[in-house]
Each structure stands twice: as C-alpha cells, then as structure tokens.
Amino acid sequence: MQIAETNLAFRSKLTRRSRTSYIVLHHAGASRCTVYDVHQWHLNRVEPDGTRWLGIGYHFFVDKAGRVYRGRPQDTVGAHCPGYNANSVGICCEGNYEWEYMPPAQWKAVLELIEELKRMYPRAKVVGHRDLIPTKCPGQFFPLAELKAGRGPVERRDTKVEQLDQTLDWQVGYQNAVFTSLVSQIPAAATRGVYCPLGPV
C-alpha cells in the first residue's frame, strides 16, 4: 500500500524495536488534525519529571480521506501505549470517535494497513488502546470490533442526529397545525370583532 513519507525530525535518536506482539489502534481525539500537528503536539509534551517527548509516538497516521502517513520509523519503539511501546506498532486515526463515526475511506485504509502489518507480523494481535490500559481511546464509535475481525465499512446511522431531526420535524409540524387552525378561525372571529383592532365590521 502507499504510505506517504513525512521525514519528520525527532528530538534524538530512536530505539530499535526487537519484537512486535500488538498492533494498537488509536484515535487522535481531534476531529481535524494532520500527522504534522500530532508530531508537534508530542514534541511539545513534557512529563512531570521534565522528560520531553522525542516526537510523534505513533508509527502511522491515517487521515479521514484515507491517506496513510509515516510517523515513527516502523522498526522503532513507539510512545503511544505505556507498558507496551517496546513490542507494538501504533496506528493513529484522525478524528474524535467518542462522538463521530469513521468515514469509509479512512476505515478502508486502516483495514488495508492492518492487513499489511499482519503479513509482516503474523502473530501480532490487533487491539484498541483501551484493551491494554484504562482509557476511552479509540472512542466508543470507533469500529474496533469490525477492524479486529477484518470487516470493511458498514452504513452508520447517527441516532442522536436522527432523533433531533424527528423532534424538529414534529415541532415544525405541530406549529404549522396550530398556525393553520388559528388562521382558519380569523374570518369568523373578525366578524365578531375579536381580531379587528378598529372594532366590529
């Protein structure tokens, strides 16, 4: 598959990874961002002990259009899942999947990337960030189960938006009915002087 080389500059030399037991899926937690944004966020990150990050912690970044970008070199230790960085590959997906659904183009690209990595690391287990440590990542609407099972995109319905649309439709319909009812009463009421400011006609 096509992977865009980013030639990111890291703060110092990265450590080589000797084994790969997991392919860890993440979301960026930001609806709109780029691999360069994430790299800069991580460069700016400082741990409580004063340790600074070397740069982007993920090995791959997949945007919503389905483009795959290189993060850290694939054979290096990542910085995306404490306790598992030395034996995993990290994939970050643009988006905040706590409240949005993954576009089909991105979903297909992530699935293709997983398949490619599984050919390289056949014993590696595909997991979500939350499968390894306490976190909500990669989000409640991230298609984690489907990607683990190797399934492609499915049609998603945003039930919250759908319910809101139904509520608005009902409100508009109700208001129209009330307005129509009032208008229908105007001629008869006007003859009794109810709606005529100058008195009965």
C-alpha atoms as an extended CHARMM CRD file, in Angstrom:
* protein
*
       201  EXT
         1         1  MET       CA              0.0000000000        0.0000000000        0.0000000000  PROA      1               0.0000000000
         2         2  GLN       CA              1.0520000000        3.6190000000       -0.4680000000  PROA      2               0.0000000000
         3         3  ILE       CA              2.4940000000        5.3040000000        2.6140000000  PROA      3               0.0000000000
         4         4  ALA       CA              3.4070000000        8.9690000000        2.4750000000  PROA      4               0.0000000000
         5         5  GLU       CA              6.8980000000        9.5720000000        3.8120000000  PROA      5               0.0000000000
         6         6  THR       CA              6.9400000000       12.5860000000        6.1400000000  PROA      6               0.0000000000
         7         7  ASN       CA             10.6570000000       12.8130000000        7.0110000000  PROA      7               0.0000000000
         8         8  LEU       CA              9.8160000000       14.0460000000       10.4890000000  PROA      8               0.0000000000
         9         9  ALA       CA             12.6810000000       15.3300000000       12.6250000000  PROA      9               0.0000000000
        10        10  PHE       CA             12.8830000000       13.7550000000       16.0760000000  PROA      10              0.0000000000
        11        11  ARG       CA             14.4930000000       15.2580000000       19.1500000000  PROA      11              0.0000000000
        12        12  SER       CA             17.0670000000       12.4660000000       19.3730000000  PROA      12              0.0000000000
        13        13  LYS       CA             17.8380000000        9.0070000000       18.0490000000  PROA      13              0.0000000000
        14        14  LEU       CA             15.0370000000        6.4440000000       18.3570000000  PROA      14              0.0000000000
        15        15  THR       CA             15.4990000000        2.9470000000       19.8000000000  PROA      15              0.0000000000
        16        16  ARG       CA             15.0500000000       -0.0860000000       17.5650000000  PROA      16              0.0000000000
        17        17  ARG       CA             12.1950000000       -2.4810000000       18.4170000000  PROA      17              0.0000000000
        18        18  SER       CA             13.0990000000       -6.1590000000       18.5850000000  PROA      18              0.0000000000
        19        19  ARG       CA              9.6140000000       -7.7310000000       18.5530000000  PROA      19              0.0000000000
        20        20  THR       CA              6.0350000000       -6.9030000000       17.6260000000  PROA      20              0.0000000000
        21        21  SER       CA              3.2440000000       -8.5140000000       19.6280000000  PROA      21              0.0000000000
        22        22  TYR       CA              0.4930000000       -5.9110000000       19.1420000000  PROA      22              0.0000000000
        23        23  ILE       CA             -0.9370000000       -3.5850000000       16.5400000000  PROA      23              0.0000000000
        24        24  VAL       CA             -2.5500000000       -0.8620000000       18.6370000000  PROA      24              0.0000000000
        25        25  LEU       CA             -5.3510000000        1.3200000000       17.2540000000  PROA      25              0.0000000000
        26        26  HSD       CA             -5.8560000000        4.8940000000       18.4610000000  PROA      26              0.0000000000
        27        27  HSD       CA             -7.8430000000        7.9870000000       17.5850000000  PROA      27              0.0000000000
        28        28  ALA       CA             -6.2980000000       11.4450000000       17.6540000000  PROA      28              0.0000000000
        29        29  GLY       CA             -9.0040000000       12.8460000000       19.9190000000  PROA      29              0.0000000000
        30        30  ALA       CA             -9.2690000000       15.7620000000       17.4730000000  PROA      30              0.0000000000
        31        31  SER       CA            -11.8060000000       15.8780000000       14.6600000000  PROA      31              0.0000000000
        32        32  ARG       CA             -9.3990000000       17.7060000000       12.3490000000  PROA      32              0.0000000000
        33        33  CYS       CA             -5.6160000000       17.3450000000       12.5130000000  PROA      33              0.0000000000
        34        34  THR       CA             -2.6170000000       16.2030000000       10.4930000000  PROA      34              0.0000000000
        35        35  VAL       CA              0.3570000000       13.9800000000       11.1580000000  PROA      35              0.0000000000
        36        36  TYR       CA              2.4240000000       17.1570000000       11.4810000000  PROA      36              0.0000000000
        37        37  ASP       CA              0.0410000000       18.5220000000       14.1320000000  PROA      37              0.0000000000
        38        38  VAL       CA              0.3840000000       15.3450000000       16.1830000000  PROA      38              0.0000000000
        39        39  HSD       CA              4.1640000000       15.3910000000       15.7880000000  PROA      39              0.0000000000
        40        40  GLN       CA              4.2900000000       18.9590000000       17.1090000000  PROA      40              0.0000000000
        41        41  TRP       CA              1.9080000000       18.1720000000       19.9990000000  PROA      41              0.0000000000
        42        42  HSD       CA              4.1670000000       15.3370000000       21.0670000000  PROA      42              0.0000000000
        43        43  LEU       CA              7.3300000000       17.4000000000       20.6630000000  PROA      43              0.0000000000
        44        44  ASN       CA              5.7770000000       19.9680000000       22.9950000000  PROA      44              0.0000000000
        45        45  ARG       CA              4.8000000000       17.3780000000       25.5790000000  PROA      45              0.0000000000
        46        46  VAL       CA              6.7090000000       17.3710000000       28.8720000000  PROA      46              0.0000000000
        47        47  GLU       CA              6.3490000000       14.6690000000       31.5360000000  PROA      47              0.0000000000
        48        48  PRO       CA              6.0830000000       15.5900000000       35.2420000000  PROA      48              0.0000000000
        49        49  ASP       CA              9.7360000000       14.6290000000       35.7100000000  PROA      49              0.0000000000
        50        50  GLY       CA             10.7550000000       17.0750000000       32.9850000000  PROA      50              0.0000000000
        51        51  THR       CA             11.3020000000       14.4510000000       30.2920000000  PROA      51              0.0000000000
        52        52  ARG       CA             10.4120000000       15.7270000000       26.8340000000  PROA      52              0.0000000000
        53        53  TRP       CA              8.9400000000       13.5320000000       24.1040000000  PROA      53              0.0000000000
        54        54  LEU       CA             11.0630000000       12.7950000000       21.0570000000  PROA      54              0.0000000000
        55        55  GLY       CA              8.2260000000       13.4320000000       18.5910000000  PROA      55              0.0000000000
        56        56  ILE       CA              5.1380000000       11.6480000000       17.3290000000  PROA      56              0.0000000000
        57        57  GLY       CA              4.5740000000        8.4670000000       19.2940000000  PROA      57              0.0000000000
        58        58  TYR       CA              2.6480000000        6.5830000000       16.5850000000  PROA      58              0.0000000000
        59        59  HSD       CA              4.1770000000        4.7000000000       13.6870000000  PROA      59              0.0000000000
        60        60  PHE       CA              1.3520000000        5.5280000000       11.2790000000  PROA      60              0.0000000000
        61        61  PHE       CA             -1.2760000000        8.2410000000       10.9040000000  PROA      61              0.0000000000
        62        62  VAL       CA             -4.4020000000        7.7450000000        8.7820000000  PROA      62              0.0000000000
        63        63  ASP       CA             -6.4490000000       10.7960000000        7.8480000000  PROA      63              0.0000000000
        64        64  LYS       CA            -10.1810000000       10.8870000000        7.0920000000  PROA      64              0.0000000000
        65        65  ALA       CA             -9.5580000000       10.8850000000        3.3480000000  PROA      65              0.0000000000
        66        66  GLY       CA             -7.8240000000        7.5080000000        3.6680000000  PROA      66              0.0000000000
        67        67  ARG       CA             -4.2550000000        8.7480000000        3.2460000000  PROA      67              0.0000000000
        68        68  VAL       CA             -1.6210000000        6.8980000000        5.2980000000  PROA      68              0.0000000000
        69        69  TYR       CA              1.4070000000        8.7690000000        6.6310000000  PROA      69              0.0000000000
        70        70  ARG       CA              4.6140000000        7.5860000000        8.2230000000  PROA      70              0.0000000000
        71        71  GLY       CA              5.0580000000        8.5970000000       11.8400000000  PROA      71              0.0000000000
        72        72  ARG       CA              7.9410000000        6.9830000000       13.6890000000  PROA      72              0.0000000000
        73        73  PRO       CA             10.0270000000        4.5640000000       11.6470000000  PROA      73              0.0000000000
        74        74  GLN       CA              8.2010000000        1.2420000000       11.7110000000  PROA      74              0.0000000000
        75        75  ASP       CA             11.0290000000       -0.6930000000       13.3740000000  PROA      75              0.0000000000
        76        76  THR       CA             11.4450000000        1.6790000000       16.3420000000  PROA      76              0.0000000000
        77        77  VAL       CA              9.9660000000        1.7430000000       19.8390000000  PROA      77              0.0000000000
        78        78  GLY       CA              6.8280000000        3.8790000000       19.9510000000  PROA      78              0.0000000000
        79        79  ALA       CA              5.3530000000        6.2100000000       22.5460000000  PROA      79              0.0000000000
        80        80  HSD       CA              1.6340000000        5.5330000000       22.3820000000  PROA      80              0.0000000000
        81        81  CYS       CA              0.7390000000        2.8840000000       24.9760000000  PROA      81              0.0000000000
        82        82  PRO       CA              2.6870000000        2.7870000000       28.2700000000  PROA      82              0.0000000000
        83        83  GLY       CA              3.9350000000       -0.6880000000       29.0920000000  PROA      83              0.0000000000
        84        84  TYR       CA              3.5550000000       -1.8980000000       25.5050000000  PROA      84              0.0000000000
        85        85  ASN       CA              5.6460000000        0.5280000000       23.4630000000  PROA      85              0.0000000000
        86        86  ALA       CA              8.6010000000       -1.8500000000       23.1530000000  PROA      86              0.0000000000
        87        87  ASN       CA              6.5540000000       -4.5820000000       21.4600000000  PROA      87              0.0000000000
        88        88  SER       CA              3.8630000000       -2.8340000000       19.4430000000  PROA      88              0.0000000000
        89        89  VAL       CA              3.0860000000       -0.7610000000       16.3690000000  PROA      89              0.0000000000
        90        90  GLY       CA              0.8100000000        2.2300000000       16.9060000000  PROA      90              0.0000000000
        91        91  ILE       CA             -1.7390000000        3.4730000000       14.3590000000  PROA      91              0.0000000000
        92        92  CYS       CA             -3.4130000000        6.8340000000       14.9560000000  PROA      92              0.0000000000
        93        93  CYS       CA             -6.6030000000        7.8150000000       13.1250000000  PROA      93              0.0000000000
        94        94  GLU       CA             -7.5990000000       11.4210000000       12.5770000000  PROA      94              0.0000000000
        95        95  GLY       CA            -10.8720000000       12.1160000000       14.3680000000  PROA      95              0.0000000000
        96        96  ASN       CA            -12.5750000000       12.0190000000       17.7350000000  PROA      96              0.0000000000
        97        97  TYR       CA            -14.5050000000        8.7770000000       17.7730000000  PROA      97              0.0000000000
        98        98  GLU       CA            -16.0990000000        9.4380000000       21.1020000000  PROA      98              0.0000000000
        99        99  TRP       CA            -18.7290000000       11.4180000000       19.1840000000  PROA      99              0.0000000000
       100       100  GLU       CA            -18.3240000000       10.8490000000       15.4340000000  PROA      100             0.0000000000
       101       101  TYR       CA            -18.2450000000        7.9150000000       13.0330000000  PROA      101             0.0000000000
       102       102  MET       CA            -15.2920000000        6.9150000000       10.8750000000  PROA      102             0.0000000000
       103       103  PRO       CA            -15.5670000000        7.7860000000        7.1550000000  PROA      103             0.0000000000
       104       104  PRO       CA            -15.4720000000        4.7530000000        4.8050000000  PROA      104             0.0000000000
       105       105  ALA       CA            -12.2620000000        5.9220000000        3.0770000000  PROA      105             0.0000000000
       106       106  GLN       CA            -10.4140000000        6.0550000000        6.3860000000  PROA      106             0.0000000000
       107       107  TRP       CA            -11.8750000000        2.7530000000        7.5540000000  PROA      107             0.0000000000
       108       108  LYS       CA            -10.7370000000        1.0020000000        4.3410000000  PROA      108             0.0000000000
       109       109  ALA       CA             -7.2390000000        2.4830000000        4.6360000000  PROA      109             0.0000000000
       110       110  VAL       CA             -6.8680000000        1.3720000000        8.2650000000  PROA      110             0.0000000000
       111       111  LEU       CA             -8.0620000000       -2.1170000000        7.3490000000  PROA      111             0.0000000000
       112       112  GLU       CA             -5.5740000000       -2.3120000000        4.4740000000  PROA      112             0.0000000000
       113       113  LEU       CA             -2.7680000000       -1.1010000000        6.7410000000  PROA      113             0.0000000000
       114       114  ILE       CA             -3.6430000000       -3.7180000000        9.3650000000  PROA      114             0.0000000000
       115       115  GLU       CA             -3.6190000000       -6.4330000000        6.6940000000  PROA      115             0.0000000000
       116       116  GLU       CA             -0.2080000000       -5.2610000000        5.5060000000  PROA      116             0.0000000000
       117       117  LEU       CA              1.1930000000       -5.2680000000        9.0450000000  PROA      117             0.0000000000
       118       118  LYS       CA             -0.2900000000       -8.6960000000        9.7640000000  PROA      118             0.0000000000
       119       119  ARG       CA              1.6450000000      -10.0640000000        6.7950000000  PROA      119             0.0000000000
       120       120  MET       CA              4.8290000000       -8.6730000000        8.3700000000  PROA      120             0.0000000000
       121       121  TYR       CA              3.9290000000       -9.6490000000       11.9310000000  PROA      121             0.0000000000
       122       122  PRO       CA              1.5610000000      -12.6420000000       11.6240000000  PROA      122             0.0000000000
       123       123  ARG       CA              1.4730000000      -13.2970000000       15.3770000000  PROA      123             0.0000000000
       124       124  ALA       CA              0.6870000000       -9.7010000000       16.3120000000  PROA      124             0.0000000000
       125       125  LYS       CA             -2.7170000000       -9.1450000000       17.9160000000  PROA      125             0.0000000000
       126       126  VAL       CA             -4.8840000000       -6.2390000000       16.7730000000  PROA      126             0.0000000000
       127       127  VAL       CA             -6.1120000000       -4.3090000000       19.8090000000  PROA      127             0.0000000000
       128       128  GLY       CA             -7.5420000000       -0.9600000000       20.7530000000  PROA      128             0.0000000000
       129       129  HSD       CA             -5.6600000000        1.3260000000       23.1140000000  PROA      129             0.0000000000
       130       130  ARG       CA             -8.3390000000        0.6950000000       25.7460000000  PROA      130             0.0000000000
       131       131  ASP       CA             -7.7560000000       -3.0620000000       25.5440000000  PROA      131             0.0000000000
       132       132  LEU       CA             -4.3210000000       -2.5990000000       27.1140000000  PROA      132             0.0000000000
       133       133  ILE       CA             -4.6510000000        0.2960000000       29.5620000000  PROA      133             0.0000000000
       134       134  PRO       CA             -7.5430000000        2.2250000000       31.1880000000  PROA      134             0.0000000000
       135       135  THR       CA             -8.5770000000        4.8140000000       28.5740000000  PROA      135             0.0000000000
       136       136  LYS       CA            -11.5380000000        5.6100000000       26.3190000000  PROA      136             0.0000000000
       137       137  CYS       CA             -9.2800000000        5.6420000000       23.2440000000  PROA      137             0.0000000000
       138       138  PRO       CA            -10.0230000000        4.9760000000       20.4180000000  PROA      138             0.0000000000
       139       139  GLY       CA            -13.5720000000        6.0910000000       21.2770000000  PROA      139             0.0000000000
       140       140  GLN       CA            -16.9770000000        4.4810000000       21.6200000000  PROA      140             0.0000000000
       141       141  PHE       CA            -17.8520000000        4.9290000000       17.9240000000  PROA      141             0.0000000000
       142       142  PHE       CA            -14.5170000000        3.6860000000       16.5970000000  PROA      142             0.0000000000
       143       143  PRO       CA            -15.1340000000        0.4770000000       14.5580000000  PROA      143             0.0000000000
       144       144  LEU       CA            -12.8010000000       -1.5470000000       16.7550000000  PROA      144             0.0000000000
       145       145  ALA       CA            -14.6510000000       -4.8740000000       16.6720000000  PROA      145             0.0000000000
       146       146  GLU       CA            -15.0490000000       -4.6780000000       12.8910000000  PROA      146             0.0000000000
       147       147  LEU       CA            -11.3810000000       -3.8680000000       12.2730000000  PROA      147             0.0000000000
       148       148  LYS       CA            -10.2770000000       -6.6670000000       14.5850000000  PROA      148             0.0000000000
       149       149  ALA       CA            -12.4620000000       -9.0550000000       12.5770000000  PROA      149             0.0000000000
       150       150  GLY       CA            -11.1850000000       -7.6960000000        9.2510000000  PROA      150             0.0000000000
       151       151  ARG       CA            -14.5710000000       -6.3200000000        8.2010000000  PROA      151             0.0000000000
       152       152  GLY       CA            -14.9560000000       -3.3100000000        5.9270000000  PROA      152             0.0000000000
       153       153  PRO       CA            -17.1570000000       -0.2300000000        6.3480000000  PROA      153             0.0000000000
       154       154  VAL       CA            -20.8380000000       -0.5710000000        7.2030000000  PROA      154             0.0000000000
       155       155  GLU       CA            -23.5580000000        2.0480000000        6.9690000000  PROA      155             0.0000000000
       156       156  ARG       CA            -23.8030000000        4.0340000000       10.1600000000  PROA      156             0.0000000000
       157       157  ARG       CA            -26.8140000000        5.9910000000       11.3700000000  PROA      157             0.0000000000
       158       158  ASP       CA            -26.2510000000        8.7540000000       13.8710000000  PROA      158             0.0000000000
       159       159  THR       CA            -29.1540000000        8.0660000000       16.2090000000  PROA      159             0.0000000000
       160       160  LYS       CA            -28.6650000000       11.3180000000       18.1320000000  PROA      160             0.0000000000
       161       161  VAL       CA            -28.9060000000       13.3790000000       14.9420000000  PROA      161             0.0000000000
       162       162  GLU       CA            -31.8210000000       11.2760000000       13.7210000000  PROA      162             0.0000000000
       163       163  GLN       CA            -33.7340000000       11.7860000000       16.9620000000  PROA      163             0.0000000000
       164       164  LEU       CA            -33.0830000000       15.5270000000       16.7900000000  PROA      164             0.0000000000
       165       165  ASP       CA            -34.3780000000       15.6560000000       13.2170000000  PROA      165             0.0000000000
       166       166  GLN       CA            -37.5160000000       13.7720000000       14.2310000000  PROA      166             0.0000000000
       167       167  THR       CA            -38.0770000000       16.1530000000       17.1510000000  PROA      167             0.0000000000
       168       168  LEU       CA            -37.6510000000       19.2120000000       14.9240000000  PROA      168             0.0000000000
       169       169  ASP       CA            -39.9970000000       17.7130000000       12.3100000000  PROA      169             0.0000000000
       170       170  TRP       CA            -42.6320000000       17.1380000000       14.9930000000  PROA      170             0.0000000000
       171       171  GLN       CA            -42.2300000000       20.6610000000       16.3870000000  PROA      171             0.0000000000
       172       172  VAL       CA            -42.4860000000       22.2590000000       12.9480000000  PROA      172             0.0000000000
       173       173  GLY       CA            -45.4860000000       20.1170000000       12.1010000000  PROA      173             0.0000000000
       174       174  TYR       CA            -47.1860000000       20.9880000000       15.3650000000  PROA      174             0.0000000000
       175       175  GLN       CA            -46.5120000000       24.7080000000       14.9240000000  PROA      175             0.0000000000
       176       176  ASN       CA            -47.8600000000       24.6060000000       11.3680000000  PROA      176             0.0000000000
       177       177  ALA       CA            -51.0080000000       22.8530000000       12.5500000000  PROA      177             0.0000000000
       178       178  VAL       CA            -51.5700000000       25.4360000000       15.2780000000  PROA      178             0.0000000000
       179       179  PHE       CA            -50.9850000000       28.3090000000       12.8400000000  PROA      179             0.0000000000
       180       180  THR       CA            -53.3830000000       26.7920000000       10.2920000000  PROA      180             0.0000000000
       181       181  SER       CA            -56.0050000000       26.3500000000       12.9860000000  PROA      181             0.0000000000
       182       182  LEU       CA            -55.6750000000       29.9810000000       14.1090000000  PROA      182             0.0000000000
       183       183  VAL       CA            -55.8200000000       31.3050000000       10.5730000000  PROA      183             0.0000000000
       184       184  SER       CA            -58.9520000000       29.2830000000        9.8800000000  PROA      184             0.0000000000
       185       185  GLN       CA            -60.6340000000       30.9810000000       12.8390000000  PROA      185             0.0000000000
       186       186  ILE       CA            -59.7990000000       34.5480000000       11.7700000000  PROA      186             0.0000000000
       187       187  PRO       CA            -62.7200000000       35.2310000000        9.3780000000  PROA      187             0.0000000000
       188       188  ALA       CA            -65.3830000000       34.0910000000       11.7970000000  PROA      188             0.0000000000
       189       189  ALA       CA            -63.7570000000       35.8280000000       14.7450000000  PROA      189             0.0000000000
       190       190  ALA       CA            -63.2320000000       39.0300000000       12.7910000000  PROA      190             0.0000000000
       191       191  THR       CA            -66.9590000000       39.3330000000       12.1890000000  PROA      191             0.0000000000
       192       192  ARG       CA            -67.3670000000       39.2850000000       15.9620000000  PROA      192             0.0000000000
       193       193  GLY       CA            -64.6860000000       41.9750000000       16.3810000000  PROA      193             0.0000000000
       194       194  VAL       CA            -62.1840000000       39.6870000000       18.0910000000  PROA      194             0.0000000000
       195       195  TYR       CA            -59.2710000000       40.2210000000       15.6730000000  PROA      195             0.0000000000
       196       196  CYS       CA            -60.2280000000       43.6500000000       14.3190000000  PROA      196             0.0000000000
       197       197  PRO       CA            -58.4460000000       46.4770000000       16.2090000000  PROA      197             0.0000000000
       198       198  LEU       CA            -60.9740000000       49.0300000000       14.9740000000  PROA      198             0.0000000000
       199       199  GLY       CA            -63.9830000000       47.1620000000       16.2890000000  PROA      199             0.0000000000
       200       200  PRO       CA            -66.6180000000       45.0310000000       14.6320000000  PROA      200             0.0000000000
       201       201  VAL       CA            -67.0350000000       45.2420000000       10.8840000000  PROA      201             0.0000000000
